[in-house]
């Protein structure tokens, strides 16, 4: 006896949020499912309404939870689906599904998949179609534990039909011009073991190359759909530098006017500095790099494997290549002192990086989710509070109460300035006044309003 899961709409994939991009967390597994003969539908609630009709007719619903925001929204989606379609199978997949499987299985999900989930997800749908009672490899279900899938996949080209158009997502903002942006991955996972990152607990220092021909075909389809800029969403685009450079060169040969951006660690920017001019020639506009802190203590605890001096060198290497650096920060941690916070602001100003850092970065507070390597770190335990299950994070309190108050004050200022559409540079100087214990009102922005802006995406939550 079999269950018909091959009819249109029997399988539904839902994306909740993917950093403002058209979601690969749906497009890639959709490609696998289509290749296996399933006519799955999609729904991206980040840019469109939750589709009750699609949810009501689905027999299998896969919910992509690649990040914390998606997870929190995904739990609400589970509740809504259970109200209108209590008998369908709900599977959560992605990084945060692996880290939070116990909670998800006890709050409405039937299964969870982590790691390289596309193959196991397809195998699970096929197993449900056959009504098999045997466990599926790498699929966590009640009374059946499983490890994240960390085997190389035979990739399918991502399928993007059915998703909202690229124009519905984050765009490139370059010199005041908004340009349509696409989103691809040339690799998944990461070689590195930063303690605050959700990737190491799942991938354990492994990464997987997406074949160049798959990446290029996905690029072609997005260019046909209107993309003139591409974001490479790899956790670190330079984990496999020869592969990445090969993809970029082939992309540039085929689409000479296409621009792009990527993310890379400070240490890779230093090691691969000789390649940066080649990336610039091929159209690289900016590089995001997770600096996180300038404090040696914080950098050691986070296992970032770089120093303050190396940050300065990396910023110079990127700029000398003609590429804009866009450093990101974890501004508030239990170990960040008031002086540390002020030092970051002084560094950003003295290095001419005010327009390179989105103001939200100065309010980022360390997140310690279940499964995080920081959760039981000896440096964390003195500050760690109970697990807030609904927020999927451990609470923590700074030993200096002024820092928690500063976080609240900066967050409030950011909300006010965002609503008032204040120039980001003015917001920076207002934050700087707060950090020095002075009222932020009446501050003068030292940068001209008609200055040339650094290229960036319109979605600031990278």
C-alpha positions as a printed NumPy array, in Angstrom:
array([[  0.   ,   0.   ,   0.   ],
       [  1.301,   3.473,  -0.854],
       [  0.376,   7.063,  -0.109],
       [  0.09 ,   9.364,  -3.103],
       [  2.709,  12.061,  -2.547],
       [  3.379,  12.662,  -6.243],
       [  0.202,  14.575,  -6.971],
       [  0.542,  18.373,  -7.247],
       [  0.62 ,  19.993,  -3.813],
       [  0.982,  16.796,  -1.796],
       [  4.465,  17.975,  -0.78 ],
       [  4.948,  21.548,   0.435],
       [  8.222,  23.271,   1.334],
       [  8.047,  26.405,   3.474],
       [ 10.786,  28.984,   3.999],
       [ 10.421,  31.356,   6.938],
       [ 13.44 ,  33.625,   6.502],
       [ 16.817,  33.396,   4.772],
       [ 18.579,  36.712,   5.37 ],
       [ 16.472,  38.551,   2.811],
       [ 17.422,  36.265,  -0.084],
       [ 15.301,  34.048,  -2.301],
       [ 15.689,  30.897,  -0.196],
       [ 18.142,  28.214,  -1.256],
       [ 16.778,  26.284,   1.713],
       [ 13.709,  25.657,  -0.434],
       [ 15.157,  25.888,  -3.948],
       [ 17.823,  23.218,  -3.455],
       [ 15.636,  20.477,  -1.891],
       [ 12.902,  21.363,  -4.381],
       [ 15.371,  20.5  ,  -7.136],
       [ 16.036,  17.122,  -5.482],
       [ 12.313,  16.421,  -5.098],
       [ 11.538,  17.383,  -8.697],
       [ 14.352,  15.114,  -9.87 ],
       [ 12.721,  12.267,  -7.916],
       [  9.326,  12.928,  -9.512],
       [  7.542,  14.88 ,  -6.754],
       [  5.514,  17.951,  -7.789],
       [  6.17 ,  19.936,  -4.641],
       [  4.816,  23.412,  -3.986],
       [  6.543,  26.223,  -2.078],
       [  5.622,  29.094,   0.229],
       [  8.047,  31.768,   1.472],
       [  6.378,  33.494,   4.405],
       [  9.215,  36.045,   4.616],
       [  7.801,  37.884,   1.596],
       [  4.324,  36.426,   1.08 ],
       [  1.369,  35.417,   3.229],
       [  1.155,  31.974,   4.766],
       [ -0.862,  29.995,   2.219],
       [ -3.565,  28.124,   4.124],
       [ -4.831,  26.365,   1.012],
       [ -1.408,  24.913,   0.213],
       [ -0.962,  23.848,   3.835],
       [ -4.411,  22.27 ,   3.982],
       [ -3.898,  19.99 ,   0.976],
       [ -0.304,  18.953,   1.753],
       [  0.446,  15.461,   3.033],
       [  4.068,  16.341,   3.762],
       [  5.335,  19.776,   4.856],
       [  9.048,  20.563,   5.051],
       [  9.953,  23.703,   7.003],
       [ 13.42 ,  25.171,   6.4  ],
       [ 15.072,  26.474,   9.584],
       [ 18.634,  27.501,   8.6  ],
       [ 18.9  ,  30.219,  11.256],
       [ 17.497,  31.404,  14.567],
       [ 14.915,  33.817,  13.147],
       [ 13.599,  31.132,  10.797],
       [ 13.322,  28.697,  13.713],
       [ 11.231,  31.054,  15.823],
       [  8.908,  31.701,  12.89 ],
       [  8.884,  28.011,  11.974],
       [  7.441,  27.01 ,  15.346],
       [  4.511,  29.335,  14.717],
       [  4.063,  27.774,  11.283],
       [  3.948,  24.302,  12.858],
       [  1.152,  25.428,  15.189],
       [ -0.809,  26.932,  12.302],
       [ -0.458,  23.819,  10.138],
       [ -1.58 ,  21.56 ,  12.982],
       [ -4.731,  23.671,  13.296],
       [ -5.755,  23.264,   9.659],
       [ -4.089,  19.974,   8.687],
       [ -3.413,  17.872,  11.805],
       [ -2.596,  14.634,   9.952],
       [  0.165,  15.768,   7.605],
       [  3.809,  14.901,   8.282],
       [  5.848,  17.96 ,   9.325],
       [  9.621,  17.84 ,   8.901],
       [ 11.944,  20.628,  10.052],
       [ 15.308,  20.703,   8.297],
       [ 18.452,  22.824,   8.399],
       [ 21.084,  23.88 ,  10.939],
       [ 18.659,  24.826,  13.673],
       [ 16.544,  21.724,  13.171],
       [ 19.583,  19.659,  14.142],
       [ 20.322,  21.811,  17.2  ],
       [ 16.721,  21.91 ,  18.436],
       [ 15.284,  18.54 ,  17.424],
       [ 14.13 ,  17.598,  20.948],
       [ 12.08 ,  20.756,  21.274],
       [ 10.677,  20.57 ,  17.743],
       [  9.632,  16.92 ,  18.059],
       [  7.809,  17.7  ,  21.296],
       [  6.091,  20.752,  19.794],
       [  4.439,  19.45 ,  16.647],
       [  7.181,  18.288,  14.281],
       [  7.28 ,  14.627,  13.188],
       [ 10.919,  14.607,  12.053],
       [ 14.081,  16.727,  11.868],
       [ 17.079,  16.635,   9.512],
       [ 20.428,  18.411,   9.831],
       [ 23.608,  18.659,   7.782],
       [ 23.326,  17.908,   4.077],
       [ 19.579,  17.452,   4.336],
       [ 18.428,  17.432,   0.684],
       [ 19.03 ,  13.722,   0.066],
       [ 17.579,  12.504,   3.4  ],
       [ 14.567,  14.784,   2.919],
       [ 13.839,  13.213,  -0.453],
       [ 14.404,   9.724,   0.997],
       [ 11.964,  10.522,   3.819],
       [  9.255,  11.563,   1.351],
       [  9.841,   8.362,  -0.63 ],
       [  9.633,   6.301,   2.581],
       [  6.366,   7.957,   3.586],
       [  5.027,   7.337,   0.09 ],
       [  5.683,   3.623,   0.571],
       [  4.352,   3.776,   4.153],
       [  7.544,   2.152,   5.334],
       [  8.097,   1.754,   9.079],
       [ 11.88 ,   1.573,   8.715],
       [ 13.905,   4.582,   9.925],
       [ 15.438,   6.802,   7.265],
       [ 19.157,   7.514,   7.484],
       [ 19.936,  10.844,   9.209],
       [ 16.275,  11.593,   9.97 ],
       [ 15.517,  12.232,  13.652],
       [ 12.085,  11.04 ,  14.74 ],
       [ 10.476,  10.151,  18.086],
       [ 12.282,   7.118,  19.522],
       [ 14.838,   7.317,  16.747],
       [ 17.971,   9.417,  17.126],
       [ 20.17 ,  10.167,  14.133],
       [ 23.27 ,  12.192,  13.388],
       [ 23.313,  15.032,  10.831],
       [ 23.896,  13.824,   7.294],
       [ 27.531,  14.556,   6.412],
       [ 28.013,  12.648,   3.184],
       [ 28.629,  14.188,  -0.228],
       [ 25.436,  14.524,  -2.252],
       [ 24.742,  14.131,  -5.939],
       [ 23.433,  17.666,  -6.309],
       [ 20.423,  18.725,  -8.341],
       [ 20.046,  22.2  ,  -9.814],
       [ 17.979,  24.353,  -7.445],
       [ 14.384,  24.778,  -8.602],
       [ 13.121,  28.327,  -8.113],
       [  9.815,  28.234,  -9.978],
       [  6.946,  28.891,  -7.609],
       [  9.041,  31.174,  -5.398],
       [  8.357,  34.925,  -5.423],
       [ 10.415,  36.833,  -8.025],
       [ 13.9  ,  38.084,  -7.172],
       [ 12.547,  41.637,  -7.034],
       [ 10.665,  40.685,  -3.848],
       [ 13.925,  40.127,  -1.979],
       [ 16.923,  42.17 ,  -0.847],
       [ 18.528,  44.251,  -3.583],
       [ 21.997,  45.629,  -4.139],
       [ 22.265,  49.307,  -3.214],
       [ 25.156,  50.733,  -5.256],
       [ 25.642,  54.495,  -5.504],
       [ 21.963,  55.036,  -4.816],
       [ 20.886,  52.592,  -7.547],
       [ 18.896,  49.512,  -6.566],
       [ 19.759,  46.376,  -8.541],
       [ 18.152,  42.942,  -8.542],
       [ 20.226,  40.361,  -6.675],
       [ 20.416,  36.578,  -6.81 ],
       [ 21.751,  34.123,  -4.241],
       [ 23.809,  30.949,  -4.695],
       [ 26.125,  28.677,  -2.725],
       [ 29.375,  27.196,  -4.016],
       [ 29.956,  25.234,  -0.795],
       [ 28.174,  24.266,   2.42 ],
       [ 29.466,  23.696,   5.93 ],
       [ 32.752,  25.165,   7.137],
       [ 36.312,  24.123,   7.936],
       [ 36.463,  26.317,  11.007],
       [ 35.298,  25.801,  14.579],
       [ 34.292,  29.223,  15.91 ],
       [ 32.586,  28.497,  19.228],
       [ 29.66 ,  30.897,  18.772],
       [ 28.723,  29.67 ,  15.29 ],
       [ 25.878,  27.143,  14.775],
       [ 27.728,  25.39 ,  11.941],
       [ 30.531,  23.543,  13.865],
       [ 28.165,  21.595,  16.186],
       [ 26.462,  20.209,  13.062],
       [ 29.294,  19.95 ,  10.514],
       [ 32.232,  19.405,  12.886],
       [ 34.726,  21.225,  10.656],
       [ 33.646,  19.648,   7.366],
       [ 32.484,  21.42 ,   4.236],
       [ 31.096,  20.213,   0.928],
       [ 31.661,  21.614,  -2.556],
       [ 28.65 ,  22.265,  -4.766],
       [ 29.776,  21.219,  -8.29 ],
       [ 30.69 ,  24.153, -10.508],
       [ 28.238,  23.148, -13.223],
       [ 25.374,  23.169, -10.691],
       [ 26.349,  26.619,  -9.404],
       [ 26.682,  28.033, -12.914],
       [ 23.348,  26.656, -14.074],
       [ 21.678,  28.167, -11.002],
       [ 23.4  ,  31.458, -11.828],
       [ 22.183,  31.36 , -15.412],
       [ 18.598,  30.875, -14.336],
       [ 18.776,  33.779, -11.912],
       [ 20.355,  36.055, -14.508],
       [ 17.511,  35.104, -16.853],
       [ 15.145,  36.067, -14.029],
       [ 16.72 ,  39.528, -13.846],
       [ 19.665,  39.25 , -11.437],
       [ 22.508,  41.689, -12.095],
       [ 24.295,  40.981,  -8.799],
       [ 24.962,  37.696,  -6.988],
       [ 25.531,  36.987,  -3.312],
       [ 27.539,  33.847,  -2.616],
       [ 25.973,  32.557,   0.572],
       [ 28.77 ,  30.159,   1.555],
       [ 29.661,  30.419,   5.266],
       [ 33.22 ,  31.018,   4.013],
       [ 33.668,  31.39 ,   0.26 ],
       [ 37.428,  30.81 ,   0.565],
       [ 37.224,  27.427,   2.295],
       [ 37.833,  25.965,  -1.152],
       [ 39.717,  28.849,  -2.834],
       [ 40.503,  27.141,  -6.162],
       [ 36.88 ,  26.052,  -6.54 ],
       [ 35.579,  29.509,  -5.654],
       [ 37.948,  31.301,  -8.009],
       [ 37.059,  28.84 , -10.778],
       [ 33.343,  29.505, -10.298],
       [ 33.88 ,  33.262, -10.314],
       [ 36.079,  33.212, -13.428],
       [ 33.575,  31.065, -15.319],
       [ 30.747,  33.334, -14.179],
       [ 32.633,  36.431, -15.311],
       [ 33.441,  34.882, -18.695],
       [ 29.77 ,  34.218, -19.302],
       [ 28.34 ,  37.341, -17.629],
       [ 31.03 ,  40.075, -17.706],
       [ 28.776,  42.767, -16.197],
       [ 27.538,  40.644, -13.285],
       [ 28.783,  41.831,  -9.88 ],
       [ 28.942,  39.788,  -6.69 ],
       [ 29.813,  39.661,  -2.998],
       [ 30.9  ,  36.899,  -0.635],
       [ 31.821,  36.129,   2.978],
       [ 35.287,  35.091,   4.178],
       [ 37.239,  34.845,   7.429],
       [ 39.961,  37.336,   8.312],
       [ 42.617,  34.612,   8.16 ],
       [ 41.523,  33.613,   4.648],
       [ 41.649,  37.203,   3.446],
       [ 45.262,  37.267,   4.596],
       [ 46.198,  33.85 ,   3.204],
       [ 44.479,  34.422,  -0.143],
       [ 45.383,  38.088,  -0.5  ],
       [ 46.986,  37.457,  -3.89 ],
       [ 43.618,  36.261,  -5.234],
       [ 41.663,  39.339,  -4.16 ],
       [ 42.599,  41.429,  -7.25 ],
       [ 41.293,  38.585,  -9.426],
       [ 37.983,  38.643,  -7.561],
       [ 37.866,  42.421,  -8.004],
       [ 38.473,  42.15 , -11.759],
       [ 35.65 ,  39.608, -11.975],
       [ 33.184,  42.033, -10.367],
       [ 33.449,  41.612,  -6.59 ],
       [ 32.014,  44.734,  -4.938],
       [ 32.315,  43.873,  -1.255],
       [ 33.37 ,  41.136,   1.147],
       [ 31.671,  40.427,   4.464],
       [ 34.003,  39.217,   7.191],
       [ 33.043,  38.292,  10.75 ],
       [ 35.561,  40.271,  12.797],
       [ 33.263,  40.032,  15.869],
       [ 35.587,  41.813,  18.32 ],
       [ 38.966,  43.482,  18.767],
       [ 39.42 ,  42.139,  22.295],
       [ 42.046,  39.401,  22.467],
       [ 40.101,  37.722,  25.263],
       [ 36.838,  37.668,  23.33 ],
       [ 38.553,  36.529,  20.131],
       [ 40.193,  33.67 ,  22.028],
       [ 36.927,  32.529,  23.62 ],
       [ 35.174,  32.644,  20.236],
       [ 38.14 ,  30.829,  18.646],
       [ 38.252,  33.318,  15.786],
       [ 41.911,  32.611,  15.011],
       [ 42.784,  36.214,  14.239],
       [ 44.153,  39.232,  16.108],
       [ 43.405,  42.936,  16.09 ],
       [ 46.515,  43.589,  14.004],
       [ 45.444,  40.977,  11.468],
       [ 42.047,  42.661,  11.177],
       [ 43.797,  45.901,  10.208],
       [ 45.896,  44.04 ,   7.619],
       [ 42.878,  42.204,   6.181],
       [ 40.913,  45.436,   5.767],
       [ 43.913,  46.929,   3.934],
       [ 44.29 ,  43.883,   1.658],
       [ 40.644,  44.046,   0.651],
       [ 40.696,  47.779,   0.009],
       [ 43.97 ,  47.636,  -1.915],
       [ 42.306,  45.129,  -4.252],
       [ 39.538,  47.648,  -4.956],
       [ 36.897,  45.798,  -2.912],
       [ 34.878,  47.257,  -0.041],
       [ 35.303,  45.4  ,   3.274],
       [ 32.134,  44.993,   5.339],
       [ 33.164,  43.763,   8.806],
       [ 30.508,  42.381,  11.133],
       [ 30.561,  42.352,  14.922],
       [ 29.18 ,  40.63 ,  17.982],
       [ 29.111,  43.861,  19.924],
       [ 27.831,  42.494,  23.231],
       [ 29.185,  39.357,  24.898],
       [ 29.59 ,  38.498,  28.6  ],
       [ 33.309,  39.317,  28.237],
       [ 33.11 ,  42.55 ,  26.246],
       [ 34.071,  45.491,  28.448],
       [ 32.891,  49.059,  28.072],
       [ 36.376,  49.916,  26.835],
       [ 36.195,  47.094,  24.27 ],
       [ 32.928,  48.475,  22.901],
       [ 34.312,  51.993,  22.611],
       [ 37.459,  50.638,  20.95 ],
       [ 35.385,  49.082,  18.159],
       [ 33.679,  52.429,  17.539],
       [ 37.026,  54.233,  17.476],
       [ 38.435,  51.587,  15.133],
       [ 35.51 ,  51.871,  12.72 ],
       [ 35.868,  55.654,  12.627],
       [ 39.666,  55.808,  12.398],
       [ 39.778,  53.163,   9.648],
       [ 37.146,  54.998,   7.601],
       [ 34.634,  52.152,   7.952],
       [ 31.552,  54.029,   9.159],
       [ 29.662,  53.435,   5.899],
       [ 30.975,  49.847,   5.733],
       [ 29.194,  48.743,   8.919],
       [ 25.419,  48.641,   9.204],
       [ 24.441,  50.304,  12.505],
       [ 22.576,  47.173,  13.629],
       [ 25.985,  45.549,  14.066],
       [ 26.621,  47.774,  17.093],
       [ 23.622,  46.214,  18.862],
       [ 24.257,  42.526,  18.106],
       [ 24.132,  40.521,  21.334],
       [ 25.711,  37.076,  21.561],
       [ 23.191,  34.3  ,  20.994],
       [ 23.795,  31.012,  22.822],
       [ 21.37 ,  28.458,  21.367],
       [ 21.001,  24.846,  22.538],
       [ 23.864,  22.804,  21.151],
       [ 26.168,  25.808,  20.935],
       [ 29.749,  25.06 ,  21.895],
       [ 29.593,  28.138,  24.093],
       [ 26.718,  26.835,  26.198],
       [ 28.98 ,  24.845,  28.53 ],
       [ 32.198,  26.74 ,  27.889],
       [ 33.988,  27.454,  31.197],
       [ 34.086,  31.158,  30.31 ],
       [ 30.307,  31.154,  29.752],
       [ 29.058,  29.251,  32.797],
       [ 29.543,  32.067,  35.352],
       [ 27.23 ,  34.293,  33.266],
       [ 24.785,  31.784,  31.789],
       [ 21.221,  31.682,  32.985],
       [ 18.425,  29.215,  32.202],
       [ 17.445,  28.113,  28.728],
       [ 14.598,  30.176,  27.346],
       [ 12.95 ,  27.408,  25.337],
       [ 10.543,  29.698,  23.526],
       [ 13.44 ,  31.928,  22.426],
       [ 15.767,  28.966,  21.655],
       [ 18.603,  30.594,  23.562],
       [ 20.273,  30.609,  26.953],
       [ 19.881,  33.838,  28.846],
       [ 23.031,  35.534,  30.041],
       [ 23.81 ,  38.588,  32.117],
       [ 26.854,  40.818,  31.816],
       [ 28.937,  41.149,  35.015],
       [ 28.915,  44.92 ,  34.427],
       [ 25.262,  46.093,  34.567],
       [ 26.192,  49.147,  32.514],
       [ 26.77 ,  46.94 ,  29.472],
       [ 23.293,  45.421,  29.561],
       [ 21.869,  48.943,  29.932],
       [ 24.018,  50.154,  27.026],
       [ 22.647,  47.331,  24.881],
       [ 19.098,  48.398,  25.686],
       [ 19.876,  52.045,  24.973],
       [ 21.629,  51.33 ,  21.655],
       [ 18.799,  49.019,  20.558],
       [ 16.208,  51.696,  21.334],
       [ 18.188,  54.348,  19.469],
       [ 18.529,  52.08 ,  16.443],
       [ 14.797,  51.432,  16.364],
       [ 14.05 ,  55.151,  16.51 ],
       [ 16.614,  56.074,  13.854],
       [ 15.48 ,  53.289,  11.527],
       [ 11.87 ,  54.442,  11.713],
       [ 12.957,  58.043,  11.105],
       [ 15.256,  56.964,   8.197],
       [ 18.242,  58.688,   9.771],
       [ 21.532,  58.612,   7.829],
       [ 23.481,  55.563,   9.065],
       [ 26.544,  57.729,   9.687],
       [ 24.516,  60.013,  11.95 ],
       [ 23.303,  56.926,  13.809],
       [ 26.919,  55.862,  14.266],
       [ 27.813,  59.167,  15.89 ],
       [ 24.719,  59.006,  18.098],
       [ 25.746,  55.519,  19.256],
       [ 29.24 ,  56.818,  19.927],
       [ 27.814,  59.53 ,  22.191],
       [ 25.814,  56.933,  24.11 ],
       [ 28.914,  54.776,  24.536],
       [ 30.759,  57.736,  26.058],
       [ 27.929,  58.478,  28.456],
       [ 26.68 ,  61.567,  26.656],
       [ 23.164,  62.313,  25.342],
       [ 22.924,  61.493,  21.612],
       [ 20.765,  64.463,  20.677],
       [ 22.349,  67.384,  18.864],
       [ 25.197,  65.322,  17.416],
       [ 26.691,  66.552,  14.137],
       [ 27.421,  63.979,  11.411],
       [ 30.992,  64.428,  10.237],
       [ 30.406,  62.798,   6.847],
       [ 28.786,  64.77 ,   3.995],
       [ 25.294,  63.743,   3.044],
       [ 26.154,  63.624,  -0.682],
       [ 29.128,  61.26 ,  -0.22 ],
       [ 29.55 ,  58.151,  -2.371],
       [ 28.191,  55.206,  -0.391],
       [ 29.74 ,  51.771,   0.019],
       [ 27.85 ,  49.055,  -1.924],
       [ 25.615,  46.948,   0.289],
       [ 22.431,  44.911,   0.346],
       [ 19.154,  46.538,   1.327],
       [ 18.636,  43.801,   3.936],
       [ 20.988,  44.582,   6.832],
       [ 20.625,  41.325,   8.775],
       [ 23.491,  39.304,   7.316]])
